[in-house]
Amino acid sequence: MYPFVVIGGLMTLTAVAAAVRRPGPAQLLALVLWAAYSVYEYYVANGTLCDANCNIRVDLILFIPLLAAATYLAFQQEPSIGATTVLYAICLGLVALGALMFGYPVAAVIAGVGALVVVGLGLKAQFARSKG
């Protein structure tokens, strides 16, 4: 399972390069998601989050589409504001759901409010772009 850690680390470095070259919300999101995924994979690989018998990786059904979408947006010349906003809202919503499931209601509320703020700011930016 350590190859997933290495791949995640390499993709994190790629996201860092994208964020340094063209800083923006999509690049920052890709960087944070790849870094979090690499840390998660490390803990799965060393047995902290999963014992040696966890061969079926259902968690990848959730992670791979989010990472692929974030990476795609990060490497676009002009990332779509709407797509970036939706991806931020989905990720913050998942953080809120996870925090609530693990018994952290304050963190869940903060992430949920953050998702709402991101949607509001995304709508504002979309309307400003369409007017100008």
Secondary structure, 3 states (H helix, E strand, C coil): CHHHHHHHHHHHHHHHHHHHHCCCHHHHHHHHHHHHHHHHHHHHHCCCCCCCCCCCCCHHHHHHHHHHHHHHHHCCCCCCHHHHHHHHHHHHHHHHHHHHHCCCHHHHHHHHHHHHHHHHHHHHHHHHHHHC
